[in-house]
């Protein structure tokens, strides 16, 4: 279970970091012109989703920090992973799925 969490968390963090850097440099996200379903949710708030590059970079770094901490059995890793998973639920569909898997695994399968 630990390696599943590490693997999907690493992929999510790396993707968010790269996509955040990409949108800051190019004014669009990697992939189609219109971002995924998460953009519709965020745009309801009036926020320009193409200005969220720094937020993606921050989330990407946070996920990668979690991976390092969890791999090294840091005492705070479980709490950080749970909090990060809850904070990333908005990132439909890919990030939401990963967040749910990590959240369930942390709560039910990983001992403190």
GUVO-386321 format. One record per residue (C-alpha): x, y, z. Coordinates in steps of 0.5 Angstrom, whole numbers. Layout:
residues N
- xx yy zz
- X Y Z;
...
end
This chain:
residues 112
- xx yy zz
- 0 0 0;
- 6 5 2;
- 9 4 -5;
- 2 5 -9;
- 1 12 -5;
- 8 14 -6;
- 7 12 -14;
- 1 16 -15;
- 3 22 -10;
- 9 23 -14;
- 6 23 -21;
- 1 28 -18;
- 6 32 -15;
- 10 32 -22;
- 5 33 -26;
- 2 39 -22;
- 9 42 -22;
- 10 41 -29;
- 3 44 -31;
- 4 50 -27;
- 11 52 -30;
- 8 51 -37;
- 2 55 -36;
- 6 61 -33;
- 11 60 -39;
- 6 59 -44;
- -1 62 -42;
- -4 55 -43;
- -4 48 -40;
- -1 42 -43;
- -6 39 -47;
- -13 41 -50;
- -14 49 -50;
- -19 48 -45;
- -17 45 -39;
- -21 40 -35;
- -27 40 -31;
- -23 43 -25;
- -23 49 -29;
- -30 50 -30;
- -31 49 -22;
- -26 54 -21;
- -28 59 -26;
- -35 60 -22;
- -31 64 -17;
- -29 69 -22;
- -22 67 -22;
- -18 66 -29;
- -16 59 -29;
- -10 61 -33;
- -7 65 -28;
- -6 59 -23;
- 1 57 -25;
- 4 59 -18;
- -2 55 -14;
- 0 49 -19;
- 7 49 -17;
- 6 50 -10;
- 1 44 -10;
- 6 40 -14;
- 12 42 -9;
- 7 40 -3;
- 6 33 -6;
- 13 32 -8;
- 15 34 0;
- 10 29 2;
- 13 23 -2;
- 20 25 1;
- 17 25 8;
- 12 19 7;
- 18 15 4;
- 22 17 10;
- 17 15 15;
- 17 22 18;
- 12 23 24;
- 8 29 20;
- 7 25 14;
- 1 22 15;
- -3 28 17;
- 0 32 12;
- -2 27 7;
- -9 27 9;
- -9 35 9;
- -6 35 2;
- -11 30 0;
- -17 34 2;
- -14 41 -1;
- -13 37 -8;
- -20 34 -8;
- -22 40 -13;
- -17 38 -18;
- -22 34 -22;
- -22 28 -25;
- -14 26 -24;
- -12 30 -18;
- -19 28 -15;
- -18 21 -16;
- -11 21 -13;
- -13 25 -7;
- -19 20 -5;
- -14 14 -6;
- -9 17 -2;
- -14 20 3;
- -17 13 4;
- -11 9 5;
- -8 14 10;
- -14 14 14;
- -15 6 14;
- -9 3 12;
- -3 7 14;
- -2 7 22;
- 1 13 25;
end
